[in-house]
Amino acid sequence: MRYILGVVFVTFFASINVHAQPAGTSTFYNQIKTYNLSTLWKADRLPLISLKRTDVFPEPLGVLGSNNQRFYLHYTSVVKDKSKPYQYNVEGKTRIGNKIKPFKGTITVTQAGLFKQGEDNPYAPETYKGYRRGKLLCRVVLTEAGATTGNIQGELTTDFCINSRNQLFYDTLDFGIDGYGNNQFTGKWINSGNKTAQKLQYGDFTIIGSKFADVDGITVPPEYEKYGWQNYVKAIANDFSPASKAAIAEEKRQWWK
């Protein structure tokens, strides 16, 4: 993992029904509704539990379509629905190139599980004293506003952990290890006009299952750099050149404001 001036660079249609239980877990679905999960997707700071410090909350890295166009997404608001305990009403903005579109939608938890610990469970992550670790499966439905807009539909997988005081956190217990990531989305962007669909993937720190993922996290294949990834590649170089410094500043820019 490469960390540059507060920006982490890693070189490294869901149905309406509840999904199958996450592998290796015991059900936690009834209990999860008692928590407010909004900070799993939007927060001012990200607690790095294993490092005992905080950092900026990550912005998802995304790829859209056959050319793996860089796709940006930022939540400006995530609020738990008062009458539907598994639903979170969200607002935010998407970006492709210089085109920015506002959106509204929902994230709905369809399944939740806590990992069963033990040597006989190949799915269980490493244990940490005082923490239980779990996984959410969520249905995401977002609708963009404006011209040439689309609907985003798919499944989001989110890892969480709970401490000995029953407080729930974004799981950063493995932060910094090879392939670390969270909030992995797989679905489609559907053009609201002609209804054509393009594959969409995004995630925090890595994009699992994409051509960009490797053992260390993300490497941008050269053939896709021209599809919105040039600045990202320049920023990763971090060679103290003016171009690299400008690229890092651009990656940190709050483009949604």
C-alpha distance (Angstrom), angle and dihedral (degrees) to the residues before:
residue distance angle dihedral
M1 . . .
R2 3.80 . .
Y3 3.77 118.8 .
I4 3.81 118.5 -166.1
L5 3.79 124.3 -179.7
G6 3.79 96.5 -40.0
V7 3.81 94.1 -39.2
V8 3.77 117.5 106.4
F9 3.79 113.5 -143.8
V10 3.75 114.8 -176.1
T11 3.77 117.3 -155.3
F12 3.14 88.6 174.5
F13 29.18 106.1 63.9
A14 3.62 79.2 -133.9
S15 3.84 104.8 -169.7
I16 3.76 123.1 -117.6
N17 3.80 90.9 -113.8
V18 3.78 128.0 89.7
H19 3.80 111.2 -87.6
A20 3.76 127.4 -127.0
Q21 3.78 116.5 -75.1
P22 3.85 112.0 -86.0
A23 3.80 108.2 -99.0
G24 3.79 115.3 -92.0
T25 3.80 95.6 12.5
S26 3.76 138.4 111.4
T27 3.78 115.9 -133.6
F28 3.80 117.9 -85.2
Y29 3.78 96.6 163.3
N30 3.81 98.5 114.6
Q31 3.79 91.9 46.9
I32 3.80 97.5 46.4
K33 3.80 92.4 69.5
T34 3.82 90.0 68.9
Y35 3.82 91.4 64.5
N36 3.78 129.2 75.2
L37 3.81 103.5 -127.1
S38 3.79 98.3 -177.9
T39 3.83 94.1 109.2
L40 3.80 89.7 61.9
W41 3.82 87.4 72.5
K42 3.80 105.1 23.3
A43 3.79 131.2 24.9
D44 3.78 139.9 137.2
R45 3.80 92.2 -120.8
L46 3.80 136.6 16.0
P47 3.83 115.0 -133.2
L48 3.81 108.5 -135.4
I49 3.77 94.7 -153.8
S50 3.79 99.2 -173.4
L51 3.82 91.9 47.2
K52 3.82 94.7 43.5
R53 3.79 94.9 -130.6
T54 3.79 139.7 85.4
D55 3.78 133.6 -115.7
V56 3.79 138.8 -175.4
F57 3.79 113.1 -66.2
P58 3.82 109.5 -101.8
E59 3.78 123.9 -107.1
P60 3.82 112.6 -139.2
L61 3.79 120.3 -106.1
G62 3.79 111.8 -140.2
V63 3.80 143.1 -175.3
L64 3.80 124.8 -158.6
G65 3.79 130.3 -164.9
S66 3.78 133.0 -19.3
N67 3.82 92.5 -48.1
N68 3.82 92.3 53.4
Q69 3.78 91.2 -125.5
R70 3.78 110.7 -164.7
F71 3.79 109.7 -100.1
Y72 3.80 124.4 -163.1
L73 3.80 127.0 -161.1
H74 3.80 130.0 178.0
Y75 3.80 128.8 177.8
T76 3.79 113.8 -141.6
S77 3.81 92.4 179.9
V78 3.82 135.5 18.9
V79 3.80 114.9 177.0
K80 3.79 129.7 171.9
D81 3.80 111.0 -121.4
K82 3.80 111.3 -112.3
S83 3.82 95.2 -141.3
K84 3.83 100.7 30.8
P85 3.82 109.0 54.3
Y86 3.81 94.7 -168.5
Q87 3.81 95.2 49.9
Y88 3.80 128.2 85.0
N89 3.79 119.9 -166.5
V90 3.77 111.0 -142.2
E91 3.77 139.2 -171.5
G92 3.75 130.3 -176.3
K93 3.77 146.9 113.8
T94 3.77 137.6 -81.8
R95 3.76 126.8 -154.6
I96 3.80 135.9 -161.9
G97 3.79 112.8 178.2
N98 3.81 104.5 -40.6
K99 3.82 94.9 -27.5
I100 3.81 111.3 107.8
K101 3.81 122.5 -173.0
P102 3.81 130.1 -176.9
F103 3.79 118.6 -131.1
K104 3.77 141.7 -171.4
G105 3.76 128.5 -162.5
T106 3.77 149.3 113.0
I107 3.77 141.6 -81.0
T108 3.80 109.6 -155.3
V109 3.80 123.1 -170.8
T110 3.79 108.3 -132.0
Q111 3.79 98.6 172.7
A112 3.79 139.4 5.6
G113 3.77 131.4 -173.0
L114 3.79 142.0 176.2
F115 3.78 116.7 -137.5
K116 3.78 115.9 -109.4
Q117 3.78 106.9 -127.7
G118 3.77 122.6 -138.2
E119 3.78 142.3 94.4
D120 3.79 90.7 -94.4
N121 3.82 92.9 62.5
P122 3.83 110.2 83.6
Y123 3.82 91.3 -176.0
A124 3.79 97.9 57.8
P125 3.81 116.2 103.6
E126 3.78 120.5 -136.2
T127 3.77 113.0 -67.2
Y128 3.80 123.4 -118.5
K129 3.77 122.2 -158.7
G130 3.77 110.9 -97.9
Y131 3.82 95.5 8.8
R132 3.77 134.1 102.8
R133 3.78 116.7 -162.9
G134 3.79 129.0 -146.4
K135 3.79 147.8 168.1
L136 3.80 134.8 -131.1
L137 3.78 128.4 -154.8
C138 3.79 112.3 -157.7
R139 3.79 137.6 -177.8
V140 3.81 112.5 -132.3
V141 3.82 122.6 -159.1
L142 3.81 117.4 173.0
T143 3.80 128.6 170.8
E144 3.80 120.5 -158.9
A145 3.81 122.0 -146.8
G146 3.80 128.9 -140.8
A147 3.80 134.8 35.5
T148 3.82 121.4 -19.6
T149 3.77 92.0 9.7
G150 3.75 133.0 164.4
N151 3.75 145.3 -158.9
I152 3.79 119.9 -118.6
Q153 3.78 117.2 -148.5
G154 3.77 130.4 168.8
E155 3.78 149.1 89.1
L156 3.79 128.1 -58.0
T157 3.80 122.8 -160.0
T158 3.81 115.9 -158.4
D159 3.80 128.6 -176.6
F160 3.80 118.7 -147.5
C161 3.78 138.2 171.6
I162 3.80 134.9 -153.3
N163 3.79 124.4 -147.7
S164 3.80 129.6 -145.2
R165 3.83 90.2 -87.7
N166 3.81 90.5 57.4
Q167 3.82 92.9 -108.9
L168 3.79 115.1 148.3
F169 3.82 122.2 -138.6
Y170 3.80 142.4 175.1
D171 3.82 101.2 -92.8
T172 3.81 108.6 -107.6
L173 3.79 95.9 148.7
D174 3.82 89.3 114.3
F175 3.79 95.8 37.9
G176 3.80 111.4 150.2
I177 3.79 99.5 20.7
D178 3.81 120.5 121.6
G179 3.78 111.7 -74.2
Y180 3.80 96.3 8.7
G181 3.79 114.0 164.1
N182 3.78 144.3 137.8
N183 3.80 141.7 -167.8
Q184 3.78 95.3 43.8
F185 3.83 114.3 -173.3
T186 3.79 127.3 -167.6
G187 3.78 121.1 178.4
K188 3.79 144.9 89.3
W189 3.77 141.7 -65.1
I190 3.82 105.9 -142.9
N191 3.81 119.1 -160.9
S192 3.80 106.8 -124.3
G193 3.80 91.2 -146.6
N194 3.79 108.1 48.0
K195 3.82 96.8 12.4
T196 3.80 93.6 -127.3
A197 3.79 113.2 152.3
Q198 3.78 133.0 -143.4
K199 3.78 126.8 -167.3
L200 3.80 113.0 -105.5
Q201 3.79 128.9 -166.9
Y202 3.78 130.1 171.9
G203 3.77 139.2 159.4
D204 3.78 147.7 157.6
F205 3.83 114.4 -83.3
T206 3.82 94.3 -16.0
I207 3.82 141.9 23.3
I208 3.78 106.3 -130.8
G209 3.79 114.9 -147.3
S210 3.80 95.1 17.4
K211 3.80 129.8 114.1
F212 3.80 87.1 -108.2
A213 3.81 95.5 61.7
D214 3.80 121.2 94.6
V215 3.80 136.3 155.6
D216 3.81 90.1 -73.6
G217 3.81 97.3 44.8
I218 3.81 116.1 -101.5
T219 3.77 133.8 15.1
V220 3.81 118.3 168.4
P221 3.83 109.8 -131.9
P222 3.84 108.2 -128.6
E223 3.80 92.7 -124.1
Y224 3.82 90.3 62.6
E225 3.81 100.0 44.4
K226 3.81 92.0 94.8
Y227 3.81 90.7 59.8
G228 3.79 95.1 78.3
W229 3.80 100.1 -62.1
Q230 3.83 101.3 99.5
N231 3.79 95.1 97.3
Y232 3.80 92.6 47.0
V233 3.81 90.8 53.6
K234 3.81 92.1 48.4
A235 3.80 90.6 50.1
I236 3.79 93.2 51.6
A237 3.82 89.7 54.7
N238 3.83 88.8 67.7
D239 3.82 91.2 -178.5
F240 3.84 93.0 150.6
S241 3.80 90.9 -112.9
P242 3.82 118.2 139.5
A243 3.81 89.5 -110.0
S244 3.77 92.4 52.8
K245 3.81 93.0 46.8
A246 3.79 90.6 49.8
A247 3.81 90.8 49.2
I248 3.81 91.8 51.5
A249 3.79 90.1 50.3
E250 3.81 90.0 51.1
E251 3.82 91.9 50.8
K252 3.81 89.2 53.2
R253 3.81 94.2 46.3
Q254 3.79 115.5 115.5
W255 3.79 94.6 -128.3
W256 3.83 93.4 175.6
K257 3.81 93.3 68.2
